[in-house]
Amino acid sequence: MNTISRKIIFTAALTAGGGIILLVRLLIINLNSSYYKSFDMSAPREVTVISSYGDIYDRNGFPLVNTDESYTAVINPETADRAAIEPHITDRAKYDSCIDGTALFLCAVDCAELPSVTVIPTKNRYSDDQLCEHIIGYTGIDGGVCGLEKSYNELLRQPKSSVTLSYNVDARGNFLEGGGLGMQWKSGYTTGIATAIDGEIQSACTAAMKDVEKGACVVMDISTGEICAIVSKPSFDPSHPENSLNSSDAPFINRAFSPYSVGSVFKLVTAGAALEYGISEEYACDCSGSVMIRTTEFGCHRFGGHGIVDMRTAMVESCNPYFICLGRDIPSVFLHDFAQRLGFGKAQLFTADITSASGILPDSKQLLIPEEKANFSFGQGMLTATPLQVTMMTAAIANGGQMPSPILVHGSTDLTRDHTEAAAVPSFTRVMKKSTADKLRSFMISTMYKENSAAVPEFATGGGKTSTAQTWTYDENGREKLNCWFTGFFPADRPQYAVTVVIEEGISGNVTCGPVFAEIADSVKMRRYADYFTK
């Protein structure tokens, strides 16, 4: 073997030996953490915990989201006082899976301070008793799924504030004690959405509707057109919408913006059209208990009838034959156009993702059919309308014939609420003479204060009209399911709010919906009274 061959073999053996030594050394490092902790092998790490996204405000500048806090602990398994922190862990699965490791981890806890760990307060997007969820909507992995969350997704998804944790880790990703844990709060995007919702009124309506299984409630500020409250039942949990996906009760539908058979609240339209056409409130009809329209008999809810009644008495007693006779004397085109002026048959577009239904307004040709016109005159037949549309009608009556355009969203706003971009300006359309509106308003006051009315508030005053609308659907016992309505305003002398309540499968408008209206009116009255004396 020559000298060159010996040198090659020697070099190869030396290289192999060095490789073996290196592999052994790496194995020791891998198995013995105390060995490599003595070396400077650390690298800085950062974890950003989002505190909140853009706010959605009510009309008074109070947030409707990001109102509740939760807490996240930064836990180092090697230094954590387990006995002290374990009673406060709320994400037990996460804790159990990480506590026996060596890596730093985040875990939900139930308090703001704990020994041996750093606790970060984090805003919950939705509260356990979240208000106005059908308008706010909810978010998913990719952002807003529906409601304002979807309509203003790009704006609202900008982080409002965040906290960043910085710390050092070793070569295996474990927390280095000497490196320390830093926490830095950052303020980000300051813009949110200003709505017309009034948080106090929304809370009052939610409480008044707590026992309702299916139905809706709308409150409008008559002086501005702002929709102060919207409740739709059943509802859903925006934090866990998946829990309601298979419900047969359609909890994601906003019933306040959905069409229903209307019933007797529409008698206000027929009476208004008659007054506008020049028919006197003294117009009289003899109700014998029913009226024949060609070969069809239309009955009265009172057996034997009401006798001779005028317009006010017929409204108070909700006499169907009277309004059939009254409607017969109003030209079909005139009656149709008056209803259309009041917003029936018209959808309301608030955002790209929030629209109310138009309902069904029969055209004037269909009203040439005597039976269809008879049904229409007391709110039955093909006619359907949303609680919002009925609220707008009531607002016009209470506002002297001026109908406010509904406002749901004012626009984007900064956190101080000092400036709102493109704030909605109240606008009004005259839909009837003031004299007509004043007469209808007085009819509604007389109706609400009739004997045995369940809608009369204890502390407030007002006016209203009930409906018990047929649905032509029946339960297992053969009883027809009735949609019950109450629409009204308060206070009686200087109306400020229009309110509509609809409850599915109720007993009557008076018994089922009247108490809800009374509770809302009293609650708003007492809140405003308390606010006055605390200023």
C-alpha positions in Angstrom: 0.0 0.0 0.0 1.6 3.3 -1.0 1.8 6.5 1.0 -1.1 8.2 -0.9 -3.5 5.3 -0.2 -2.6 5.4 3.5 -3.3 9.1 3.7 -6.7 8.6 2.0 -7.7 5.9 4.5 -6.5 7.9 7.4 -8.5 11.0 6.3 -11.7 8.9 5.8 -11.4 7.3 9.2 -10.8 10.7 10.8 -13.8 12.2 9.1 -16.0 9.2 10.1 -14.8 9.4 13.7 -15.6 13.1 13.8 -19.0 12.5 12.4 -19.7 9.9 15.1 -18.6 12.3 17.8 -20.8 15.0 16.4 -23.8 12.7 16.3 -23.2 11.6 19.9 -22.9 15.2 21.0 -26.2 16.1 19.3 -27.9 13.1 20.9 -26.7 14.3 24.3 -27.9 17.8 23.6 -31.3 16.4 22.6 -31.7 14.3 25.7 -30.2 16.6 28.3 -31.9 20.0 28.4 -29.6 21.3 31.2 -26.7 20.9 28.9 -27.9 23.2 26.1 -29.5 25.8 28.5 -26.0 26.9 29.3 -25.4 28.0 25.8 -26.7 31.2 24.1 -29.1 29.4 21.7 -32.2 31.5 22.5 -34.3 33.4 20.0 -37.0 36.1 20.6 -40.7 35.0 20.1 -43.8 37.1 20.0 -47.5 36.1 20.4 -50.2 38.6 19.7 -53.5 38.2 21.5 -56.3 40.3 19.9 -58.2 42.3 22.4 -61.1 43.4 20.3 -62.3 44.3 16.8 -64.2 47.5 15.8 -67.1 48.4 18.0 -70.8 48.7 17.1 -72.4 51.5 19.0 -76.0 52.4 19.9 -77.3 55.9 19.1 -76.1 57.2 22.5 -72.5 56.1 21.9 -72.6 53.0 24.1 -71.1 49.8 22.6 -73.4 46.9 21.7 -70.4 44.5 21.4 -67.1 44.1 23.2 -68.9 44.7 26.5 -67.7 41.7 28.5 -64.2 40.7 29.4 -62.6 37.3 29.6 -59.1 36.4 30.9 -56.2 34.5 29.4 -53.3 33.3 31.5 -49.8 32.9 30.1 -48.6 29.8 31.8 -45.0 28.4 32.2 -45.4 24.8 33.3 -42.1 24.9 35.1 -42.9 27.8 37.4 -46.7 27.8 37.6 -48.3 27.4 41.1 -50.6 24.7 40.1 -52.6 24.5 43.3 -53.3 28.3 43.1 -54.3 28.5 39.4 -56.1 25.2 38.8 -59.4 26.3 40.5 -59.6 29.2 38.1 -59.0 27.3 34.9 -62.0 27.5 32.5 -60.4 25.6 29.5 -59.6 22.4 31.3 -58.9 20.4 28.2 -56.3 22.9 27.0 -54.7 23.1 30.5 -54.5 19.3 31.0 -52.9 18.8 27.5 -50.2 21.5 28.1 -49.4 21.7 31.9 -47.0 18.6 31.9 -45.0 19.9 29.0 -42.2 22.5 29.0 -43.5 25.1 26.5 -45.2 28.3 27.5 -49.0 28.2 26.7 -52.1 30.3 26.9 -55.2 29.2 28.8 -58.6 30.7 29.7 -59.1 31.6 33.4 -61.9 33.2 35.3 -60.1 36.1 37.1 -57.8 39.1 36.3 -55.0 38.2 38.8 -53.4 34.9 39.7 -50.0 34.1 41.3 -47.1 32.8 39.2 -48.8 33.6 35.8 -49.5 36.7 33.7 -53.2 37.3 33.0 -54.3 39.2 30.0 -57.9 40.7 29.9 -59.5 40.1 26.5 -62.8 41.5 25.2 -65.5 39.0 24.3 -67.1 40.0 21.0 -70.6 39.0 22.2 -72.0 38.8 25.7 -74.1 36.0 27.2 -77.2 38.2 27.0 -76.3 39.8 23.7 -78.7 42.5 22.5 -80.0 43.0 18.9 -78.3 39.9 17.6 -80.4 39.7 14.4 -79.1 43.2 13.4 -75.5 42.7 14.6 -75.2 39.2 13.2 -72.2 37.1 13.9 -68.7 36.3 12.7 -67.0 33.1 11.4 -63.4 32.1 10.6 -63.3 34.4 7.6 -65.1 37.4 9.1 -68.7 38.6 9.3 -71.3 36.0 8.2 -74.5 38.1 8.4 -75.9 41.4 9.7 -73.7 44.4 10.4 -70.8 42.1 11.0 -71.0 41.2 7.3 -72.1 44.5 5.9 -69.1 46.3 7.5 -66.7 43.4 7.6 -63.7 45.2 6.2 -64.0 48.1 8.6 -64.9 46.1 11.7 -62.2 43.5 11.2 -59.5 46.1 11.7 -58.0 45.4 15.2 -59.2 48.0 17.7 -56.5 47.1 20.2 -54.2 44.2 20.9 -51.6 42.9 23.4 -48.3 41.4 22.2 -46.2 39.0 24.4 -42.5 38.8 23.8 -40.2 36.2 25.4 -37.1 34.1 24.7 -37.0 30.4 24.0 -34.2 27.9 23.8 -33.3 25.7 20.8 -36.2 23.3 21.6 -38.8 26.1 21.9 -38.9 26.2 25.7 -39.3 29.4 27.7 -36.0 30.8 29.0 -36.4 32.0 32.6 -33.7 34.6 32.3 -35.2 36.2 29.2 -38.3 37.5 31.0 -41.8 38.0 29.6 -42.7 41.3 28.1 -46.3 42.6 27.5 -47.1 45.5 25.2 -50.5 47.0 24.6 -51.2 48.5 21.2 -54.0 50.8 20.2 -55.1 50.2 16.6 -58.0 51.1 14.4 -60.4 53.5 16.2 -63.4 53.4 13.9 -66.7 51.6 14.6 -70.3 51.7 13.4 -72.9 54.0 14.9 -76.5 52.5 14.8 -79.9 53.9 15.6 -80.5 51.3 18.2 -81.1 52.6 21.7 -79.5 50.1 24.2 -81.9 51.0 27.0 -85.0 50.6 24.9 -83.6 47.4 23.3 -83.1 46.0 26.8 -86.6 46.9 27.8 -88.1 45.2 24.7 -85.9 42.1 25.2 -87.2 41.8 28.8 -90.8 42.4 27.7 -90.5 39.6 25.1 -88.7 37.1 27.3 -91.6 34.7 27.4 -92.4 34.9 23.7 -91.6 31.7 21.7 -92.1 33.2 18.2 -92.7 36.8 17.3 -91.1 40.2 17.0 -91.1 43.7 18.3 -90.1 47.1 16.7 -89.7 50.5 18.4 -89.2 53.6 16.3 -88.5 57.2 17.4 -91.2 59.2 15.8 -89.3 62.4 15.7 -86.3 61.0 13.8 -87.3 57.6 12.2 -84.5 55.9 14.2 -85.3 52.2 14.8 -84.5 52.1 18.6 -85.2 48.4 19.2 -85.7 45.2 17.2 -86.4 41.9 18.9 -87.0 38.7 17.0 -87.9 35.4 18.7 -86.6 32.7 18.8 -83.0 34.0 18.7 -79.6 32.4 18.5 -76.3 32.7 20.4 -73.9 34.7 18.1 -70.9 33.2 20.0 -72.1 29.7 19.1 -74.4 30.0 16.0 -73.7 26.4 15.2 -76.0 25.3 18.0 -79.0 26.7 16.2 -78.3 25.5 12.6 -80.6 22.5 12.9 -83.5 24.2 14.7 -86.9 23.9 13.1 -88.0 27.2 14.5 -85.8 29.3 12.1 -84.0 31.4 14.8 -81.8 33.2 12.2 -84.9 34.8 10.5 -85.5 38.4 11.6 -89.2 38.3 12.1 -89.4 42.0 12.6 -88.5 42.3 8.9 -90.6 39.3 7.7 -94.2 39.4 6.4 -97.3 38.3 8.3 -101.0 38.3 7.7 -102.0 41.7 9.2 -105.6 41.6 10.4 -107.4 44.4 12.1 -104.5 46.9 12.5 -105.0 47.5 8.8 -108.4 49.0 9.6 -106.5 52.2 10.4 -105.6 52.3 6.7 -109.2 51.8 5.5 -110.4 54.5 8.0 -107.6 56.8 6.9 -108.4 56.3 3.2 -112.1 57.0 3.9 -111.3 60.3 5.7 -108.9 61.3 2.9 -111.5 60.5 0.3 -114.0 62.8 2.1 -116.1 60.3 4.0 -117.1 61.6 7.5 -116.3 59.8 10.7 -120.0 59.8 11.2 -120.4 57.3 8.4 -122.7 54.7 10.0 -123.3 51.0 9.4 -125.8 48.5 11.0 -123.8 45.5 12.0 -126.1 42.5 12.4 -123.3 40.0 12.9 -122.3 39.5 9.3 -122.4 41.0 5.8 -122.9 39.3 2.5 -120.6 40.1 -0.4 -122.3 38.4 -3.4 -122.4 34.8 -2.2 -119.8 35.0 0.5 -120.7 35.8 4.1 -118.2 37.7 6.3 -118.9 37.4 10.0 -118.3 39.7 12.9 -116.4 38.5 16.0 -119.5 39.5 18.1 -122.4 37.1 17.8 -125.4 39.1 16.9 -123.3 42.1 15.8 -122.7 45.6 17.2 -125.8 47.3 15.8 -125.5 50.8 14.4 -121.9 52.0 14.7 -119.9 55.0 13.4 -116.2 55.0 12.5 -114.8 55.6 16.0 -117.0 52.9 17.6 -116.2 50.5 14.8 -112.5 51.0 15.4 -112.8 50.6 19.2 -115.0 47.4 18.7 -113.0 46.2 15.7 -116.1 45.5 13.7 -115.4 43.7 10.5 -118.7 44.3 8.7 -118.4 48.0 9.3 -115.0 48.2 7.5 -116.2 46.0 4.7 -119.0 48.4 4.1 -116.7 51.4 4.4 -114.2 49.9 2.0 -116.9 49.2 -0.5 -117.5 53.0 -0.7 -113.9 53.9 -1.4 -112.6 53.5 -5.0 -110.3 50.6 -5.2 -107.5 52.6 -6.8 -107.7 55.2 -4.1 -107.7 52.6 -1.3 -104.7 50.8 -2.9 -102.7 54.0 -3.4 -103.3 55.2 0.1 -102.0 51.9 1.5 -99.0 52.1 -0.8 -98.2 55.6 0.4 -98.1 54.2 3.9 -95.3 51.8 2.9 -97.2 48.6 2.4 -95.8 46.5 -0.5 -92.4 48.3 -0.2 -89.1 46.7 1.0 -86.6 48.7 3.1 -82.9 48.4 2.2 -80.6 49.3 5.1 -77.3 47.7 4.1 -76.3 45.2 1.4 -77.1 42.4 3.9 -80.0 43.9 5.9 -83.3 44.3 4.0 -86.9 44.1 5.2 -89.4 42.2 3.1 -91.9 44.0 0.9 -94.9 41.9 1.9 -97.8 41.5 -0.4 -100.0 44.5 -1.4 -102.8 43.4 -3.8 -102.9 45.7 -6.8 -105.9 47.8 -7.6 -107.2 45.4 -10.2 -107.3 42.6 -7.7 -109.3 44.9 -5.4 -112.0 45.1 -8.1 -113.0 41.6 -7.0 -115.6 42.3 -4.3 -114.6 39.5 -2.1 -110.9 40.4 -2.2 -111.7 44.0 -1.5 -113.8 43.0 1.5 -111.0 40.9 2.9 -108.5 43.7 2.2 -110.7 46.3 4.0 -110.1 44.6 7.4 -106.6 43.3 6.7 -107.1 39.8 5.6 -106.9 38.0 2.2 -103.7 38.3 0.2 -102.4 41.2 2.2 -99.2 40.6 4.2 -96.9 43.2 5.9 -93.9 43.3 8.2 -93.9 44.6 11.8 -91.6 47.4 10.5 -94.2 48.5 7.9 -96.9 48.6 10.5 -94.6 50.6 12.9 -94.0 53.1 10.1 -97.8 53.5 9.6 -98.3 54.1 13.3 -95.4 56.6 13.3 -97.1 58.5 10.5 -100.4 58.6 12.4 -98.7 59.7 15.6 -96.6 62.3 13.8 -99.4 64.3 12.2 -99.4 62.5 8.9 -95.6 62.8 8.3 -94.0 59.4 7.9 -90.3 59.2 8.9 -87.9 57.2 6.8 -86.6 54.4 8.9 -83.0 54.7 10.0 -81.0 51.7 11.3 -77.4 52.7 10.7 -75.8 56.2 10.9 -72.4 55.2 9.5 -68.8 54.8 10.7 -67.7 56.8 13.8 -64.6 57.2 15.9 -64.3 55.9 19.4 -65.1 59.3 21.0 -68.3 59.5 18.9 -67.3 63.2 18.2 -67.7 62.6 14.5 -69.9 60.2 12.4 -69.3 59.9 8.7 -72.4 60.3 6.5 -74.8 60.3 9.5 -78.3 59.6 8.4 -80.4 62.8 8.4 -84.1 62.4 9.5 -86.5 62.8 6.5 -90.2 62.7 6.3 -92.9 62.2 3.7 -96.4 63.5 4.1 -98.7 60.5 3.6 -102.0 61.9 4.8 -103.5 65.2 6.0 -102.8 66.3 9.5 -106.6 66.3 10.2 -106.7 62.6 9.1 -103.8 61.6 11.2 -105.2 63.4 14.3 -108.5 61.7 13.9 -106.9 58.2 13.6 -104.7 59.0 16.6 -107.7 59.8 18.7 -109.4 56.6 17.5 -106.3 54.7 18.7 -106.4 56.4 22.1 -110.1 55.5 22.5 -109.3 51.9 21.4 -106.6 51.4 23.9 -108.6 52.8 26.8 -111.7 50.7 26.2 -112.9 48.4 28.9 -110.7 45.3 29.6 -107.8 46.6 27.5 -104.6 44.8 28.6 -102.3 47.3 26.8 -102.8 50.2 29.1 -99.5 51.1 30.9 -99.4 51.8 34.6 -97.1 54.8 34.4 -97.3 55.9 30.7 -100.2 56.9 28.3 -100.7 56.0 24.7 -102.9 54.7 21.9 -103.1 51.5 19.9 -104.9 49.0 17.9 -105.0 45.2 18.1 -105.2 42.4 15.5 -105.9 38.7 15.7 -105.1 37.6 12.2 -106.1 34.3 10.6 -103.3 32.1 9.2 -105.4 29.2 7.8 -103.0 26.7 9.5 -104.1 24.5 12.3 -102.7 22.6 15.3 -103.1 18.9 16.0 -106.4 19.6 17.7 -107.9 21.4 14.7 -107.6 24.9 16.2 -106.5 27.6 13.9 -103.1 29.2 14.7 -103.6 33.0 15.0 -101.0 35.7 14.6 -101.6 38.4 17.2 -100.7 42.1 16.8 -100.6 45.3 18.8 -99.4 48.5 17.3 -99.4 51.8 19.3 -97.6 54.9 20.4 -96.7 56.7 23.6 -97.1 59.1 25.3 -100.7 59.9 24.2 -100.5 63.7 24.2 -97.1 64.1 22.6 -96.1 60.8 21.0 -92.4 60.0 21.0 -92.3 56.3 20.2 -94.2 53.9 17.8 -94.2 50.3 18.9 -95.4 47.1 17.1 -95.6 43.7 18.7 -96.5 40.5 16.8 -96.7 37.1 18.5 -97.3 33.9 16.6 -99.9 31.4 17.7 -101.4 33.6 20.4 -104.9 34.1 21.9 -105.7 37.6 20.8 -104.0 40.9 20.1 -105.3 42.3 23.4 -104.5 39.4 25.6 -101.2 38.2 24.0 -99.6 41.4 22.8 -101.2 44.2 24.9 -99.2 43.4 28.1 -95.9 43.5 26.1 -96.7 47.0 24.8 -97.6 48.1 28.3 -94.4 46.8 29.8 -92.3 48.5 27.1 -94.0 51.8 27.6 -93.7 51.7 31.4 -90.1 50.6 31.2 -89.0 53.4 28.8 -91.0 55.9 30.8 -89.4 54.9 34.1 -85.9 54.8 32.7 -86.3 58.3 31.2 -87.7 59.5 34.6 -84.8 58.0 36.4 -82.3 59.5 34.0 -83.9 63.0 34.4 -83.3 62.9 38.2 -79.8 61.5 38.0 -78.4 64.3 35.7 
